[in-house]
Amino acid sequence: MAVGKGEYIIEFVPVGNSMKVSVFDTETLTEVSIVGPVKASRLDLQKTAIQKMHYVLEKNKAEKIRAAQREPNKKRGIIV
């Protein structure tokens, strides 16, 4: 996946029987979180959170491309 350099800050926070994993992308300043079982391996939780980060970065990239392709309405008023 060609989204960023892959430099992330990862935080694990236990919350009762769950583990919250937050991932912060240092290049795009994007943050995502997942919640999993506290007994799951940290590596599995980390992989899942990074997969979610890749998904969000690709989605944001596609939305920016679509927005750039739309031509702004330069007419005054509203179209009814």
Residue frames as a rotation matrix with the C-alpha (Angstrom) as fourth column:
MET 1
0.579 0.816 0.000 0.00
0.816 -0.579 0.000 0.00
0.000 0.000 -1.000 0.00
ALA 2
-0.412 -0.771 0.485 1.44
0.789 -0.568 -0.234 3.31
0.456 0.287 0.843 -1.04
VAL 3
0.632 0.633 0.446 0.02
0.257 -0.715 0.650 5.51
0.731 -0.296 -0.615 1.69
GLY 4
0.795 -0.334 0.506 2.63
-0.591 -0.614 0.523 7.42
0.136 -0.715 -0.686 3.61
LYS 5
-0.141 -0.973 -0.184 5.90
-0.741 0.226 -0.633 6.20
0.657 0.047 -0.752 5.02
GLY 6
0.390 0.360 -0.848 4.29
0.195 0.868 0.458 4.03
0.900 -0.343 0.268 7.67
GLU 7
-0.782 -0.622 -0.044 5.60
0.210 -0.196 -0.958 5.97
0.587 -0.758 0.284 10.65
TYR 8
0.270 0.961 0.065 3.05
0.040 -0.079 0.996 5.59
0.962 -0.267 -0.060 13.43
ILE 9
-0.760 -0.276 0.588 2.72
-0.577 -0.129 -0.806 6.27
0.299 -0.952 -0.062 17.12
ILE 10
-0.074 0.715 -0.695 0.83
0.004 0.697 0.717 3.40
0.997 0.050 -0.054 18.75
GLU 11
-0.632 -0.032 0.774 -0.80
-0.737 -0.284 -0.614 3.49
0.240 -0.958 0.156 22.19
PHE 12
-0.345 0.503 -0.793 -2.30
0.292 0.860 0.418 0.57
0.892 -0.087 -0.444 24.14
VAL 13
-0.663 0.213 0.718 -4.77
-0.696 -0.530 -0.485 1.42
0.277 -0.821 0.500 26.93
PRO 14
-0.790 0.421 -0.446 -6.50
0.464 0.886 0.015 -1.34
0.401 -0.196 -0.895 28.93
VAL 15
-0.567 0.720 0.400 -10.15
-0.778 -0.628 0.027 -0.55
0.271 -0.296 0.916 29.69
GLY 16
0.329 0.665 0.670 -11.71
-0.831 0.541 -0.128 -3.26
-0.448 -0.515 0.731 31.85
ASN 17
0.261 -0.154 0.953 -11.77
0.168 0.979 0.112 -6.48
-0.951 0.131 0.281 29.81
SER 18
0.870 0.090 0.485 -10.88
0.492 -0.080 -0.867 -4.60
-0.039 0.993 -0.114 26.62
MET 19
-0.188 -0.936 -0.298 -7.77
0.635 -0.347 0.690 -3.04
-0.749 -0.060 0.660 25.13
LYS 20
0.900 0.404 -0.167 -8.05
0.169 -0.675 -0.719 0.24
-0.403 0.618 -0.675 23.22
VAL 21
-0.146 -0.941 0.306 -5.37
0.794 0.073 0.603 0.66
-0.590 0.331 0.737 20.55
SER 22
0.833 0.326 -0.447 -4.85
0.054 -0.852 -0.521 4.11
-0.551 0.410 -0.727 19.04
VAL 23
-0.035 -0.821 0.570 -2.63
0.926 0.188 0.328 4.70
-0.376 0.539 0.754 16.02
PHE 24
0.678 0.145 -0.720 -1.43
0.019 -0.983 -0.181 8.16
-0.734 0.109 -0.670 14.99
ASP 25
0.466 -0.499 0.730 0.10
0.884 0.218 -0.414 8.77
0.048 0.838 0.543 11.54
THR 26
0.034 -0.551 -0.834 2.89
0.573 -0.673 0.468 11.34
-0.819 -0.494 0.293 11.91
GLU 27
-0.852 -0.394 0.345 2.80
0.491 -0.375 0.786 12.40
-0.180 0.839 0.513 8.26
THR 28
-0.492 0.747 0.447 -0.93
0.337 -0.310 0.889 13.08
0.803 0.588 -0.099 7.80
LEU 29
-0.911 0.104 0.399 -1.80
-0.401 -0.448 -0.799 13.71
0.095 -0.888 0.450 11.47
THR 30
0.060 0.928 -0.368 -4.58
-0.644 0.318 0.696 11.12
0.763 0.195 0.617 11.22
GLU 31
-0.785 -0.257 0.564 -5.64
-0.612 0.461 -0.643 9.06
-0.095 -0.849 -0.519 14.23
VAL 32
0.088 0.804 -0.588 -7.70
-0.538 0.535 0.651 5.86
0.838 0.259 0.480 14.38
SER 33
-0.529 -0.189 0.828 -8.67
-0.832 0.308 -0.461 3.56
-0.168 -0.933 -0.320 17.26
ILE 34
-0.058 0.539 -0.840 -9.87
-0.302 0.793 0.529 0.01
0.952 0.284 0.117 17.71
VAL 35
-0.048 0.081 0.996 -11.04
-0.990 0.128 -0.058 -1.93
-0.132 -0.988 0.074 20.75
GLY 36
0.056 0.002 -0.998 -10.26
-0.402 0.915 -0.021 -5.62
0.914 0.403 0.052 21.21
PRO 37
0.903 0.282 -0.324 -10.10
0.130 0.541 0.831 -8.21
0.410 -0.793 0.452 23.95
VAL 38
0.603 -0.692 0.396 -7.42
-0.795 -0.480 0.371 -7.62
-0.067 -0.539 -0.840 26.59
LYS 39
0.393 -0.425 0.815 -6.27
-0.147 0.846 0.512 -11.24
-0.908 -0.321 0.270 26.18
ALA 40
0.954 -0.070 0.293 -5.51
0.301 0.206 -0.931 -10.81
0.005 0.976 0.218 22.46
SER 41
0.072 -0.995 -0.065 -1.86
0.945 0.048 0.325 -10.50
-0.320 -0.084 0.944 21.52
ARG 42
0.211 -0.071 -0.975 -0.56
0.063 -0.994 0.086 -6.96
-0.975 -0.080 -0.206 21.17
LEU 43
-0.815 -0.577 -0.055 0.80
-0.047 -0.028 0.998 -7.82
-0.577 0.817 -0.004 17.75
ASP 44
-0.522 0.709 0.474 -2.63
0.852 0.404 0.334 -8.89
0.045 0.578 -0.815 16.46
LEU 45
0.450 0.699 -0.556 -4.26
0.725 -0.650 -0.229 -5.74
-0.521 -0.300 -0.799 17.86
GLN 46
-0.135 -0.611 -0.780 -1.48
-0.093 -0.776 0.623 -3.60
-0.987 0.156 0.048 16.40
LYS 47
-0.910 -0.199 0.364 -1.83
0.300 0.288 0.909 -5.21
-0.286 0.937 -0.202 12.94
THR 48
-0.091 0.968 0.234 -5.59
0.996 0.093 0.004 -4.66
-0.018 0.233 -0.972 12.98
ALA 49
0.480 0.238 -0.845 -5.22
0.411 -0.911 -0.023 -1.00
-0.775 -0.336 -0.535 13.99
ILE 50
-0.500 -0.728 -0.469 -2.62
-0.162 -0.453 0.877 -0.40
-0.851 0.515 0.108 11.26
GLN 51
-0.732 0.340 0.591 -4.90
0.679 0.436 0.590 -2.05
-0.057 0.833 -0.550 8.68
LYS 52
0.382 0.900 -0.211 -7.64
0.883 -0.423 -0.205 0.35
-0.273 -0.108 -0.956 9.75
MET 53
0.119 -0.427 -0.896 -5.20
0.035 -0.900 0.434 3.26
-0.992 -0.083 -0.093 9.39
HIS 54
-0.872 -0.460 0.166 -4.36
0.143 0.085 0.986 2.18
-0.467 0.884 -0.008 5.82
TYR 55
-0.286 0.862 0.419 -8.07
0.958 0.242 0.154 1.94
0.031 0.446 -0.895 5.02
VAL 56
0.546 0.516 -0.660 -8.78
0.608 -0.786 -0.112 5.44
-0.577 -0.340 -0.743 6.39
LEU 57
-0.241 -0.722 -0.649 -5.78
-0.083 -0.651 0.755 6.97
-0.967 0.236 0.097 4.59
GLU 58
-0.882 -0.029 0.471 -6.84
0.440 0.311 0.843 5.43
-0.171 0.950 -0.262 1.25
LYS 59
0.085 0.993 0.087 -10.42
0.995 -0.080 -0.056 6.60
-0.048 0.091 -0.995 1.79
ASN 60
0.431 0.019 -0.902 -9.28
0.297 -0.947 0.122 10.16
-0.852 -0.320 -0.414 2.57
LYS 61
-0.648 -0.741 -0.177 -7.00
-0.001 -0.232 0.973 10.14
-0.762 0.631 0.149 -0.47
ALA 62
-0.647 0.485 0.589 -9.86
0.761 0.359 0.540 9.05
0.050 0.797 -0.602 -2.75
GLU 63
0.415 0.839 -0.352 -12.17
0.857 -0.490 -0.161 11.73
-0.307 -0.235 -0.922 -1.31
LYS 64
0.044 -0.484 -0.874 -9.56
0.033 -0.874 0.485 14.44
-0.998 -0.050 -0.023 -1.97
ILE 65
-0.896 -0.372 0.243 -9.20
0.215 0.118 0.970 13.29
-0.390 0.921 -0.025 -5.57
ARG 66
-0.237 0.897 0.373 -12.97
0.964 0.172 0.201 13.32
0.116 0.407 -0.906 -6.10
ALA 67
0.496 0.411 -0.765 -13.27
0.590 -0.806 -0.050 16.78
-0.637 -0.427 -0.643 -4.54
ALA 68
-0.360 -0.720 -0.593 -10.51
-0.059 -0.616 0.785 18.12
-0.931 0.318 0.179 -6.80
GLN 69
-0.862 0.049 0.504 -12.23
0.489 0.336 0.805 16.73
-0.130 0.940 -0.314 -9.88
ARG 70
0.196 0.980 -0.042 -15.53
0.956 -0.201 -0.213 18.44
-0.217 0.001 -0.976 -9.11
GLU 71
-0.600 -0.335 0.727 -15.83
0.547 -0.835 0.067 21.85
0.584 0.437 0.684 -10.67
PRO 72
-0.678 0.351 -0.646 -17.04
0.521 -0.390 -0.759 24.51
-0.519 -0.851 0.082 -8.27
ASN 73
0.224 0.847 0.482 -20.28
0.970 -0.244 -0.023 26.31
0.098 0.472 -0.876 -9.06
LYS 74
-0.761 -0.629 -0.157 -19.21
0.636 -0.772 0.009 29.85
-0.127 -0.093 0.988 -9.98
LYS 75
-0.321 0.736 0.596 -22.75
0.305 -0.516 0.801 31.16
0.897 0.438 -0.059 -10.50
ARG 76
-0.895 0.084 0.439 -24.43
-0.415 -0.517 -0.748 33.28
0.164 -0.852 0.497 -7.90
GLY 77
0.014 0.978 0.209 -27.50
-0.993 -0.010 0.115 32.11
0.115 -0.209 0.971 -6.07
ILE 78
-0.516 -0.096 0.851 -28.80
-0.394 0.909 -0.137 28.59
-0.761 -0.406 -0.506 -5.68
ILE 79
-0.744 0.295 -0.600 -30.07
-0.499 0.353 0.792 26.04
0.445 0.888 -0.116 -8.14
VAL 80
-0.368 0.722 0.586 -33.60
-0.699 0.201 -0.686 24.88
-0.613 -0.662 0.431 -7.36
